[in-house]
Amino acid sequence: FRGGEDFRPPQGWGGVDFNFGGGGGDFSGGVPSGFSDFFDTFFGRAGRAGQPQGGRGQARPVYEGRSPFAQDYEFDRAPREGKTHEVEITVSLEDAYNGTTKAISLESEVRAPDGSRRKDTKTYQVKIPPGTTDGTKIRLAGQGSKSIGGGASGDLLLKVQLAPHARFTVDGHDLKAAVSIAPWEAALGAKIEVPTVEGKAQLRIPPGTQSGQKFRLRERGVPSLRNPQARGDQFIEVQVTLPKVISEETKDLLKRYAQMNPENPRVAMGLE
């Protein structure tokens, strides 16, 4: 209905007299159910104040004593879980191998009551299980961002990065190490000590060992996170190292050795 136009009643209301004169509203002609039916026809039953309609997450009009033509809408909102954060932490090989509990301090930016931002440091006691490797994620439940609306707090994920080691490199659950041997040990064979994470081990070097040759120490690697009884292996690469200082007597011996063994190791490459 617009100003200046004839008012046309809704369908089914043809026998009702609508008088909008100065004397106020006059409804006659036998309205079957009263003014409430007229109101429902225009606005639907959801338009009645105090009668919310629909299920969870649906809009309902809110009048609060105002005209129904100026409606605001509310929405039912389920509590939202807080945000989960992920940070990297550095762990030594020994701690990852044996397992330990470490104090981890993390710095974050928080909002003060006056609205300003400040730095805040929080310390966590974190259990590092045996068998932790690069990329392992440790979850601290409920230590992430707070929820908005009363939901659960998010989690804090600590992604492990193994610190570089002076003797070992890590490849999954296997360990690798390089060990120097003397020329006569390589030529004649020997039993030598090699390092492991747990201490020292004996390794037999067979006669004629070449520089760069690799030997396996079974089950001397990092334990499995899921099965602590299972372990990776450790690989030892031997490197033949010449003495820095050679005496005249040693030189004579090497010359005699060369005369007795004129083998050229570059023949396979077509070189002299």
Residue pairs with C-beta under 8 A, 6 or more apart in sequence:
1 7
1 8
7 18
7 20
9 16
9 18
10 41
10 42
13 38
13 41
15 29
15 30
16 27
16 28
16 29
16 30
16 31
17 26
17 27
17 28
17 29
18 25
18 26
18 27
19 25
19 26
19 27
19 28
27 35
27 38
31 37
31 38
39 47
39 48
40 47
40 48
43 68
45 51
45 53
46 53
46 54
46 60
46 61
47 61
47 68
49 61
49 62
49 63
49 64
49 68
52 60
53 60
54 60
56 76
56 78
57 75
57 76
57 77
57 78
58 75
58 76
59 73
59 74
59 75
60 73
60 74
61 68
61 71
61 72
61 73
62 71
62 72
62 73
62 74
63 71
77 149
78 149
78 151
79 147
79 148
79 149
79 150
79 151
79 152
80 147
80 148
80 149
80 151
81 147
81 151
81 152
81 153
81 154
82 144
82 145
82 146
82 147
82 148
82 151
82 152
82 153
82 154
83 144
83 145
83 154
84 144
84 145
84 154
84 155
84 156
84 157
85 144
85 145
85 154
85 155
85 156
85 157
86 137
86 156
86 157
86 158
86 159
87 106
87 156
87 157
87 158
87 159
88 158
88 159
88 160
88 161
89 104
89 126
89 158
89 159
89 160
89 161
90 161
90 162
90 163
91 102
91 128
91 132
91 160
91 161
91 162
91 163
92 162
92 163
92 165
93 162
93 163
93 165
93 168
93 170
93 197
94 197
95 102
95 128
95 132
96 128
96 130
96 131
96 132
96 133
96 160
96 162
96 222
97 130
97 131
97 197
97 222
97 223
98 130
99 127
99 128
99 129
99 130
99 131
99 132
100 127
100 128
101 125
101 126
101 127
101 128
102 125
102 126
102 128
103 123
103 124
103 125
103 126
104 123
104 124
104 125
104 126
104 158
105 121
105 122
105 123
105 124
106 121
106 122
106 123
106 124
107 119
107 120
107 121
108 119
108 120
108 122
109 117
109 118
109 119
109 120
110 117
110 118
110 119
110 120
111 117
112 118
124 140
124 143
124 156
126 138
126 140
126 158
127 138
128 138
128 160
129 225
130 223
130 225
130 228
131 173
131 222
131 223
131 224
131 225
131 226
131 228
132 138
132 160
132 225
133 160
133 162
133 170
133 172
133 173
133 222
133 225
134 160
134 161
134 162
134 170
135 159
135 160
136 159
136 160
136 225
137 157
137 158
137 159
137 160
138 157
138 158
138 160
139 155
139 156
139 157
139 158
140 155
140 156
140 157
140 158
141 155
142 152
142 153
142 154
142 155
143 153
143 155
143 156
144 153
144 154
144 155
144 156
145 153
145 154
146 153
147 153
147 154
162 170
167 177
167 195
168 175
168 176
168 177
168 195
168 197
169 175
169 176
169 177
170 176
170 222
172 222
172 232
173 221
173 222
173 223
173 224
173 231
173 232
174 221
174 222
174 232
174 233
174 234
174 235
175 196
175 197
175 220
175 221
175 222
175 232
175 233
175 234
175 235
176 234
176 235
176 237
177 194
177 195
177 234
177 235
177 236
177 237
178 236
178 237
178 238
178 239
179 192
179 194
179 195
179 203
179 236
179 237
179 238
179 239
180 238
180 239
180 240
180 241
181 190
181 192
181 205
181 209
181 238
181 239
181 240
181 241
182 240
182 241
182 243
183 240
183 241
183 242
185 192
185 205
185 209
186 205
186 208
186 209
186 210
186 211
186 238
186 240
187 207
187 208
188 207
189 204
189 205
189 206
189 207
189 208
189 209
190 204
190 205
191 202
191 203
191 204
191 205
192 202
192 203
192 205
193 200
193 201
193 202
193 203
194 200
194 201
194 202
194 203
194 217
194 236
195 201
196 217
196 220
196 234
197 220
198 220
201 217
201 220
203 215
203 217
203 236
205 238
209 238
209 240
210 240
211 238
211 239
211 240
212 237
212 238
212 239
213 237
213 238
214 235
214 236
214 237
214 238
215 235
215 236
215 238
216 233
216 234
216 235
216 236
217 233
217 234
217 235
217 236
218 233
219 231
219 232
219 233
220 231
220 233
220 234
221 231
221 232
221 233
221 234
222 231
222 232
223 229
223 230
223 231
223 232
224 230
224 231
224 232
243 250
246 254
264 272
266 272
